[in-house]
Amino acid sequence: MSERKICLYDSSIHKFSYSSFRMEFEHSMYGGKVIIVCEPDGEKIRVIEMLSESEAAMSYYTDDYGRSGELFTHKINQSFEELRVNDGWRIFGSGFNYTTKSNSVIFVCR
């Protein structure tokens, strides 16, 4: 897997090197952590899967999920030019850990 740089724009631009990263938030209606696993895909970001410790939170997004240990899982495997996230999301990977301060856009730095 190649390493790329992602840019995260909230109130300013932040750049992070990554070969994969995760986005994590607390589901506002049903509780429980929701984790989204991502990796580079050329000039896009591939969302690999969604994980949640809460079945109610997972079922809010999809009926097509399974279970792996303590987590509910849903394979996504879809690429996006950008990802939009709310404030309070934790974005982390090898060597970085950032919590968004406002609604944010994440994209591959060009």
Secondary structure, DSSP 8 states (H G I E B T S, - for coil): ---EEEEEESSSEEEEEESSEEEEEE-TTT-SEEEEEEEEETTEEEEEEEEES-HHHHHHH-S--EEETTEEEEEEEEEESEEEE-TT-EEEETTEEEE-SSSEEEEE--
